[in-house]
Amino acid sequence: FDLTGATVDPNLAALKDDPRLLALLPTAEEFADPFVEPVKIVREWVGEASGDQFGWIARDIGDVDGDDIRDFVTSAPLKHTTGEKAGRIYVYSTGTGERLWQADGEPGDQLGNGIEAAGDVNGDGIGDVIAGAPGGNRAVVYSGVDGTVLLQLHGEAEGDNFGQHVATIGDVNGDGHADLLTAAPGHDAVGADAGRAYVYSGKDGQRLWQVDGEAAGDGFGSTVYGYNDGRTQLLVVGAPAAGPRDTGRVYVYRGLQNTPAFVIDSDETGGALGAMFAAVLGDVDGDDYPDVYASDWANSAKGRATGRVYVHSGATGERLHTFTGETAGEGFGTTLAVAGDVDGDGHADLIVGAWQYGAAAVSGGRAYLYSGKTGELLRTYTGKMPGETFGFDAVGIGDVDADGMQELLITSAWSSIRGYRSGRVLVISSGVEQHR
């Protein structure tokens, strides 16, 4: 489906296997040099087949193979594996490029629609993985080491879309096991599709917390994110049809409280704040407290689906930064954006994707790296091939190649590198020197 509605063409599905279309796809040489700017590609992975949309989401999961380099999980939730739209998730060694393990969903599951590092759920000292399967109304926790299933969580009723997005919240109950945050944006407790968010014990799956959306249709829990550094616990929940304009609200909770510490509402041109991603970036403003990011890819500031994202103080709720896409239809803000401190100034930065950006090529995509401290645009990474959709998702992944510069994990889920919308994932150098 089309996240922005800006490129809908009812004939595209019929064209995907047409040899005339395939003849127009970029060549292998063009795929090897996909950027307008000089960009160093450190690693590359590609989808297995046409239509996989490999790279739907990609997440840093820490070092799971013991080489002191952070590894990652990515997904292809529409991949046909055990059946139609079963979905598949993949864990890769960023150091070697090797696939460490993979896991498949059941028919219709859409496993990997949401994925995230789960923290250490089983107490083996290695980070684990949680994946949502909203078509199956469930979420699954896997061992980060080998993909063994550790725990399954299930929605309360058919149609809840339980597991649409998933996260960890660290160890909130003090039992030595990371706990889990997930949601059911289709839950009907206070009205149809009002939504509900949950925290579960990672040790035994016991429900520790739940909060409902405010009104029917809110979609509370369309995105979730958890943060726990041992001092501060923040839970972030998006509801893209909530708020005073019904165009989105993001709720920020301190620990397992039932009332949010503050909310972030869409502005007068808002479209769907909290539909895709909201997150905790780390300390942006230097007050020793983590700050919050919220995206609205459908914001119409410069026309339909321009996109806009916000950074708010986690301590006070005050808005620190607003970033807006350049043109209508580019869908600026479809990425998680957590980049870490890329420029080494002691402040968290952010990497924002605009997957439909088209100045260099139709739907070529672009990613924007911003300083969290100043809001300055540090660098852009612009796709120059039609349909590449670079910036579908983006996060930081640390210094993979030990050159002193931080790398970025960025996806192109609609890339046709191995067939129509097969998808690919890149680790690229940020190209930003660290402050000394």
N, C-alpha and C positions, 0 to 999 in steps of 0.2 A: 504494500500500500504506500501512499505518498504522504509523508509526514506533514508537508506544508500545503498540499493541495495546489501548488503552483505549477506542477508539471503533469497533471493528470491527462492521460491520453488513452481512451478506451481501446485503441487498436494496438497498444504496445504489447499486450500479452500474446496476441496472435502473431506479432512480428518477431518474437524472440528467437525462433528457430529458422527464420527466413534467411536463406543464403545471401540475399541482397543486403540485409542489415549486417550480417556477419562480415561481409566484405568491407563495410564502412568502419569497422572497429579499428582502433589503433594497432600498429604493428608491435612486435616484441621489442624492437629498438625504442619505440616511443614509450612503451610502458617502463622501460629501464631508466628513462629520464623524464619523469612526469611533472617536474616543477618549473615554474617561471623563474624563481630565484635560484641561486646556487644552494643546494641542499644536499648534505651528506646522508645517504641512506646506510644505516648500520645493519639492519636486518629486514627481511621481507618474508611474509608468508601469504599464500594465496588460497582461495577457496577451491574445493574439490570438484565442483560441478556447476553448471548453469543453474541460476535461481537460488543458490545456497544463501546468498547475502551474508557470507562469512565476514566477520568483523562488525556484526550488529552492535555489540558492546565489547569493550576490552578493559580489563582491570589489572592493575599491579597487585600481585598476591604475596609479595615478599619472596625470599629465597627458599624454594622448596627442594632444590637439588644439591644444595651444599657447596655451590661454587662462589658464594658471596656476591652474586649478582641477582637482582630482583627479577623474578619470573612473572608470567602473566597468564590470565585465562581470557579466552574470547569465545564467541558463540555464533552459531548459524541456526536460529530458532525455526526457520521455515524449511530446513533441510529434510528431505525424505530419507529416513534411515529405516527404522522398524516399520514405518508406514508414512502416510502423507503428513507433512508438517510435524513430524515427531520432534525434530530439533536435535542438535548436537553441540556439546561444549568441548573445548580443547584447552589443555594446559601445555605451555611451551617453556623450554629453557631459553631465556633471553641470551644467556652466555654462549650457548652452542647452536641455537636455532632448532634443536631437536624437539619433536613432540614427545612429551613425557607420558601423557595419557589422554584419553577422550572418553566421553560418556554420552549415550543416546537416550532420548526420551521415548515414550510410547506414542502410538499414532495420535495425532492431534494435540499433543502436549505443548508444542512450541517451547521445548526446553531451551533455556538460555535467553528467553525474552528479557529476563533480568538475571544478572550474575554479579557476584561481588566476592572479595576476600571475606572469609568468615571468621578470621582469627583462629586461634588454636582451640578447636572444639573438643578434640579427643585427648588433649593433654600430652601429646607426643613431642611437643616443642616445635612443630612445623605448622605453618598456617594452612588452613583448610579452605574449601570453596563452597559457597551456597549458590544454587541456581534455581530460578523460578520456572515453573511450567504452568502458566495460567490456563492453557487449554485443558489441562488435567486437574486444575484447581489444587495445585500442590507446589511445594518447594522441597528441594533435596539438598542435603549437606554431604559433601564428598571429602574424603581424605586428600589433602594436598599432595601427599607422597605418591599415591597410586590410584586414586579415584574410587576406592572402596566407599560404598554408601554407609554413612555414619548415622543418618537420621532423616526421616521424612516427616514433613508437616503438611496438614491438609486443611482446606477451607471448610467452612461450616455448611455451605449450601451450593448447589449447582448454579453456575452463572456468577459466582462471586469474583471470578478472575483473581483468585488467591495466588500470590506468587508473581504478579505482573512485574513488580520490582522487589528486590531483596537487599539486605544489608546485614552487617554485624553491629553490635553496640558494645563489644568488649564484655568483660566479666562484670555484670551489674549486680549479681547476687552473691558474690564473694566465694563461689565454690571452686574456683580455679579453672573454669571452663568458659570460653567466650560464648556469649549469648547472641540471639538472632532477632533481627527486625524484619518483618514482612508485612504485607497488607493485602486487602481485598477491596479494590475500588468499586466493585460491583455489589458489595454487601448492602442489604436492604433494611438494616435494623431501624433506622430513623426515617426511612423513605427509600424509594427505589434508587439504587446506585448512589446512595449517600456515601458509602465506603466505611472501612474500618481498618485500623492499624494495630499490630500485635508485636509484643516481644515474647520470645520463648527461651527457656533454658536450653543452652547447647548441650548440657549433660544428659537430660532426660526428656526434653521436649515439652516440659510443663509450661503452661501459659503464665507469664509473669505480669503482663500489662496489656490493656487494650483501650483504645479510644475511638469513638465514632465521629464521622463527619457531621457537619452541622445541619445539613438539609438534603433533601432528595436531589439527586443529580450532581452533587458536588464532585464525585469521583475521588474522595479523600483516600489517599494511599496510592495514587497513580505513580508517584515516585516516593522513595524513602531513602534516608541516609542516616547512619549512626557514627558517632565520634566519641572516643573514650581514651584520654591520655593518662589515666590514673588519677587526675585531679578534676577534670571537667568531663561531664557526660552531656552530649547534645543529641537529640533525636529530631530529624527534620522530615516533615511529611508534606507532600504537595497535593493540592485539590484544584484541578484546572478549571472547574466551573463554580467555585466558591467565591466569596468576597462580595463587596458592595455592587460590583458590576457584573457578577457571574462570569468573570473572565480570569479567575485564578487567584489563589491564596496559598502561601506557604506558611506552615506552622512550625515554630521552633520550641522544643520542650527541653527543660533542664532535668535530665534523669527521667525517672518513671513518674513524672507528675501528670495529672489529668488535665491541667490547664496550661496552655502554652505561655512561655515567657514573653513572646511577642509573635506577631504575624507580619508577613510581607504581602501586600496587596498589589495586584496589577494596576497600572496607571490608565489614563484615559484612552490610550491606544492599545490596551492589552488584548490578548487573544486567548492564551491558555497557560498562564503562569503556573508552574508546578506540574505540567503534563509530562515533561521529559525528565529533567534532572534538577535537583536541588542538593546541595552538599555543604560540607564544612571544609574550607580551604586550608585552615591553619591560621596563624596570626598574620593578618594583613597590615594592621595599623600600629603594631608595636606596643600594644598594651598588655601583652602576655596572656591574651585570651583568644581562643579561636574564633574566626569570623565565618560568615555564612554567605553562600552563593545561591542564587535562584535564577532560573532561565525561563524565558517566554519566547520560544521560536516563532510563535504566531503573532507577535506584536506588530501592529500595522503603522509604526511611526513614519515610515517612508513609503507606504503602500503595503498591500497584503503580504503577510509572512515575511516582513523585513527581519524581525527578531530583535530582542533586547534582553540583556542580562543585568543583574544587580548584585552588588556586594554590600552586606550589612554587618555592622559590628555585632559580634556574638554576645558582647557584654551588655550593650545598651539597646540594640535594635536599630540604631541610627544608620541611615544609608551612607556608605562610604564612596561607592562608585556606581555609575551607570554607563554601560557600553551598549551601543546600538549598531545594528548592521548597516551596510552601505546602500543597499538597493532592495527594492521589493522582490519577494520570492526567494531570497537566499537562505532563509531558515536559520539565521544566526542564533546560536544558542542550543544546538542539539547535542552538546557534549557535556560530560561530567565536569570537566575543566580543572580538576585538582592537579596542579603542576608541581607543587613543592616550591622550594626556593631556587629558581633557575639561575638568577643572576648573582646569587651569593650575598645579597645585601641584608640578610636576616629577616626578610619578610616573605610570606607566601605569595606566589604569583599564580596566574591562571592562563589556561590555553582554551580558547573558545573556537568552536568550529562553525562554519557556515557552509553546509554540505551542498547547497544549490547555488553557491556563488558562481556567476557566469561571465565575468568581465574578460577572462582569458580564454574560456571555452564554455560552452553551454553545460551547466551542471558540473563544471570542473571541480568546484569546491575550493575552500580556503580555510586555513586555521590562523588565528590571531593570538600571539603571545603578549600578555600585558603584565606590567609591573604591578604587583599588589600594593606596593608602597605609594607610588605616585599616580598610578593609572596610565602611565605612558605606554604606548604601543612599542614593544621591544623588537618584534619581528613578525613578518607574515610568511606563510608557506602556501603557495597558490598552485592549484592543479591546472595544467594546461591541456588536458585531454578531455574531450566531450564525454560526459557521463561518468567521470571518475568519482565524483562525490567525495572528494578528500575532505576530511573533517567531520565525517559521520559521527565518530566519537573520538575523544582525545583526553589523555591523562599524562602525567609525568611518570618516568620509570627509572630515574637515577642516572648515574654515569655508567653506562653499559660497557663502553670501550676504553675506559680509563684514560681519556684524553683531557680530563679536567673540565669538560663541559657536560651539562645535563642533557639527557636524551628525552624524547617525547614519543609516546605510543599513540599512534593516530591511525584510524581506520577509514576504509573506502568501501563500504558494504555493497554499493551498487557498481563497483568497478567490474568491467567485463573482461578482465585479464584472462580468465579461463572459461569464457562463455558468458552469456547475458546475465548480469548481476551475480556473478560468481563471488566477487568480493576479494579484498585483500587487506592485510594489516602491515604497517611499517613501523619500525623504530628508526627515527631520524635524529640527528644531532640538532639540538636547539640552535647551535651557532652563536650562543651568547656566552661571552667570557664571564667568569666568576670574579666578583669584587674581591680584592685582596686586603 
